[in-house]
Amino acid sequence: MKIWSCSPLALPTVLSLTFYFLISSVAAQEKENVTVRRTLDVQPLESSEYLSLNYRRLLFATNRKVMVNTESTARDKRGGSYRYDKVFSDTLDPSLAFGWVEVGYPSDREFGSQNYEPNAEYPNPFLYFSIMAFGLVGSRSAAHNLAETGKFDAEARSLVYVHGINNSFRDGAEQLTQLIVDLNIAGTPLLFSWPSEVAFLHGPDSYRKTLAIARKSEIYLSQAIDDVLPTQGHFDLLAHSMGTLMAFEMLRQTPPNAIISATSPSAQSPSVMLPNVILAAPDIGKKDFVAGREELIRVCHRLTVYCGMDKALYMSGLVNGDDRIGYCDAKKPPKEYLEGVEFVRVYGIFNDIFNHSYYVNTPSIIADLKRALSLTKGALVDPDSRQLPYREIFIHN
């Protein structure tokens, strides 16, 4: 194509323009609905015989700077409601903050329905997933006690969730709530939220700044798991987009016995006690993934990688100079299979403009996560749930 005949110095400009036009098209689609959204958002939060709410409690660890004491910026008009994007800022903090959030959501929502409203200033829990309350604790031991006293099933597998690029704290809480509801997670749900808002939306330089923050956040993810889930039995890990990079680096540097010794005593084999790990649309270079694969699979019971014709990862590959493991535009040939890794190619009609968030906005993929997390009945022995080197899922509206 003629566009690639430009000089190397022109590439950043081409990428910036590409990002600009992609985001502009999204903004145009969103603008026409803003009046309806605001009208719905300010409806009274009153229940009736036709409306009711469900609630789920999550635990969180974050290396965002927390601004709860700045009342003028953290609170807004509607009943003194918190603006969570101002409470949990996009600034990197040198220490971890721990706490809990309670999320309300409509009881009549359907499986796989996101019920998110990213542009809503005051989310209505009768319509959307909405943070209803939150609390902070002041020490690592108190963070551990949250898991012990949070009425979670101590015998069930916990789920650690790491969100991706350009996600707010609120985005992460809503996404994790949907996942634990749809996947029926009974163990401790732990959100690790990092300051990812300085995103690719403003071009390659902003993407690189976010990438640097992600790399600095890796050590915080490791500490969060150690502090909150040291005796919570088995845990699994699901990471998305750039969040997979810190999960990848953390796990590959962790000795297998460190994970096993951190779990509750069990008669099950050590391999079963290792986490099931899902990397959804991973923003990890193929060369880096291949180089770290052996270290990674030593600390995973099951490793599943979801890939697709992902526009965001295509651009990331251009910026990084290395194709991303989460990008696949055709059937993967057997020569590209990797021992110990289950690749799932997702193709068809995607539900978002970047083809990047299918793991939470596509019911068939959410259902497949149960297989990847060994949550299906008899998953450890059922041939239909065994780990395969490669699978494909066609999605359609």
N, C-alpha and C positions, 0 to 999 in steps of 0.2 A: 504494500500500500504506500502511496506517496507520502503520507504523514510521517512514516518512519525513515524517510530519506533526509530529514532535517539533521542538523549538527547536534552533537551531544549536549552543547550548551543550551539548545532550545528545548531539550526534553522536559526540564522542570516546568517550563511555561506551558507546554502541551498538556502535561499532567494536571497542572493547576486549572487550565481551562476545561479539561474533561471533568474534573471534580466539580467545578462551578456549574457547568450545564446539567450534570446529574442532580445536584442538590437543588438547582433552580426548578427543575421539573417536578421534584418532590414538593417543593414549596407551593408551586402552582396548584397541585392537586389538593394540598391541605387547605389552601386559603378559602375555597368555596364552602367548606364545612365549619369554619370557625364560629359563625354566628349561632348555628345549631348547637355546637358543643358548649358554648358559654351559656346558652339558655338552659341546657340540661344540667350543667354543673351547678347552677344556683338554685335548682329546685330544692325545696325543703327536704331534709333527711328524715322523713317520717315513714314508719312502717305501716302496713295495712294488711288486711287479710290476703292480699294478692302479692305482697312484697315481704321478704324476710332476708336476713343476712346470715352468712356463715363467717367464722373467724378462724384464723390460724396464727400461731405464734412461731416466730423465727428467731434465731440467735444471729448476731452479726459480729464481725470483726472488720475494722476499717482503718486504713492509713490515710484517710481524708482528715483534714482539719475540721473539727467539730465546733460549731458556732452557737451553741444553745444559749449562751449568756448574752448574746447580742439581740435583745428582744425586738428592737426596732427593725432589724433586718430578718430575723427568724420568724416573726409572726406577721400575719397579714389580716385583712379585714374580716373575713367570715368567721365570726365567733372566736377570734383570736387564734385561728388555725395556724399551725406551723407550715411554712414553706420549706419542704424538706431539701430542695436544692440549695437553700441558703443555710440550713442547719448543717448538712453534710456537704461541705464545699468541694470545689475541684482543685484544692491546694493540697500538696503532699505534706503530711505531718511526719516528724521523725519518730513518733511512737504510735502504738496501736490503741484504738478505742474499742471497747467491747460493750455489748448491750443486747437488748431484745426489741423486736417490733411486733405489733399485733396488726394483722391485715384483715380487713373486711372485704367481702365480695358477694355478689348476688347469688342466692341459693339456687336460682333456677338457671344458672349458666350451663352451657353444654360442654361436654368433654372436648378439650382442645381449643375452646374459645378463649381468646386472650383477655377480652374485656379491659384492654389498656386504653388510656387516653393521654398520650404523651403531651398534648398541648393544653390539657385541662388545668386551669390554675387551682381549682378546688375540686378534686375528684369526688364523685358521688358514689359511695359504696353499694348503692342499690343498682348502679349501672356498671361500675368498674372495680377492679382491685384497688383498694385504697388503704394507706397506712392510717390506722385509727389512733394508735398510741405508740410510744416508744420509751425506753428507759436506758440509762447508761450505768455502768458499774465502774468502780474506781481501781480495780486491781485484777491481776491475772488469776488469782485464786477465786475472786468473786465471779469471774467469767466462767471458770470451771464449775462453780456452784450453780450457775444458771442452767447448765446442761443436766446437773444432778437433780434439780428441783423443778424443772420445767414441765413435768408430767409427760415427758416423752418416753417411748418404749425403750428401755435400756437393753432389751434383747434384740431389737430390730436394727437393721443397718441404718446408719446416719447418712445424710447426703450433704457434701460440701459443694457449693456452687460458686464459680468465679465468672463474673460477667465479662463482656468484651468491650471493645473500643466504643467511645461516645455513648456510654451508658451512665446515667446518674445513679445515686444511691437508691432513689425511689424506683427506677427502672429495674434494678437488680432485685429489690424486695418483691416487686410485682411478679417478675419472671420466676423467681424461686417459689413463690406461693402457688403459682399456676402449676409448676412442676410437681410439688409435693402433693397437691390436690389430685392432679390427673394421674400421677404415678402411685398414689396411695402410700406415701412415705410415712412410716410410723416412728422412725428413729429421729434423732436430733437433726433439724435442718439448719445448716450454718452458711450464711452469706458472707463471702469475702468481697468487699467492695473497695475498689481502688480508684483514684482520681483519673478517670479516662476521658474526660470531656474535651481535652485539647486534641481534637481528632483530625482525621484526614479531610474533614469538610473544608478546610482552608488550604489544602494542598500538601505536597510532600514534606515541607519543613515542619508543619504542624503534626503530621503523622510521625515523623522521626522524634519529635519531642514527646509524643505519647508513648512511643516505643521505649524511649529512655526511662520514662516513669514506670512502665510495666517491668522493665528489668530491675529497677530499684525495689519494686514491690514483691519480688519473689521471696525474699527472706521473711517478709511480714506474713505471707500466706503460710509458710512453714510454721511460724510461731503461733498463728491463729489455730491451726489444727492441734498443735501440741498443747496449747493452753485450754482450749474449749472441749476437745474430744479425747482426752488421754485415757479415759476408762469407759468410753461409750460403746464398747463392742466394735463390731465391724463398721467401717465407713466406706462410702463410695464417693467418687469425685466426678463432677460434670463441669467442664469449662467450655467457654465459647470464644471464638475469634481470637483477639490478642490475649485474652485471659488464658488461653491454652498454652501460651508461651511460658508464663510463669509456672503453671502447673507442670509442664514438661520439664523445665529446668529443676524445679523443686524435687520431683519424683526421681529423676535420673541420678540425683546426687544423694539420695536417701538409701542407706543400707536396708536390705529386706528385714533384718532382725529389729531395726528401729521401729518399723511400722507394726510388726507383730507384737513386740514387747509393750507397745503403747495401747494395745487392745485388751479387752477383758479376757480372763482365762477361758479357754474353750477346749473342748475335746476334739474339735474339728482340726483338720490338717492345716499346717501353716499356709499352704498355697490358697486355701479357701478363705483364710482370714485376711489376705491381701485385698486391697480395694479393687473394685471394678472401676475402670476409668473410661470416661467418654470425652473425646475431643471433638466438639461440634464446630465445623467450618474453621479448623485450626489455621491460624496465621503463623505457621512455622515453616521455615524453608525446607524443601525436600532434602537438601544435602545435610542440614542440621539434624533432621528427623532420622535419617538413615544412620548418621554417625552416632546418635544417642539411643537408638532403638534397643540394643541389648541391655543397656543399663536400665531403661524404662521398663521393659517387660519383666525384669527380675523382681520388681516391686508391685506388679499388677497381677491380679487374678485373671482379669479379662480386660483387654485394651481394644476399644472400638473407635474408629475414625470415620466421621461422616464428611463426605466431600460432594461438591456439585459444581455446576457452571456458575460460580460465584463472582459477580462483578467486582465486589469490594476486594476480594483476594486476588483477582486478576490485576487490579491496580497496585495492590501491595507487592505483587511479584515484580512489577516494573520498577517500583521504588527501591526494592531490596536487591534487585538483580538476581533473584532466585525464585523459581516457581514455588508456590505454597502447597503444602501437603493437603490442604483442604480444598484445592481447586482441581476438578477433574471434568473435562468437557467431552469425554468419550469413555466407552467401556475400558476398564483397566485390564491390560493383557497379563497372563500368568507370570510373565517374567518380572512384573513390577510388584507382585505379591511379596509381602514381608513376613517372615516367620514370627508368630506371636501377635500379629496385628490383624484385626478384622476391619477391612475397608467396606464402607457402605456408600455406594454411589447413589445420590439423590438426583433425579431428573424429572422433567415434565413441566407443569405449569406452577410456577412459584407464586407465593402470596405477598412478596415484598419486592420493591423495585431493584434491590441489589442482589436478590437470590441468596441472602446471607443469614436470615433468621428462621429458616424452615424448621429448626428443631423445636421451636415453641409455637409457630403459627400454622403447623400442618398436623392435623390429628393422626394421620397414618404414621408420621415420624415419631410423634409422642408415644404412640402405642408401641412402636419398635424400640423405644428407649427401655421399655420393660425387659425386653429380651437382652439388650446390652447390659442392663444392670442385674441380670439374673433374677428378675422379679416374677417372671412367668412361672406357672406351676411346674414343679419338677425341673427347673431350668438346668440344674447341674447334671441331670441324667437324661432329659428329654432330647432325642435327636433333633427335633425341630428347633431347639434352643441352643444347640452346641455352637461353639465359635467356629466360624468359617473364614477362609482367607479373603473372601470377597462376596459381596451381595449387592443387589440393586433394588431400589424402591422407586417406582413411578408414581408421581403425585399429580393430582388433577383436581379441579374445583368441583 
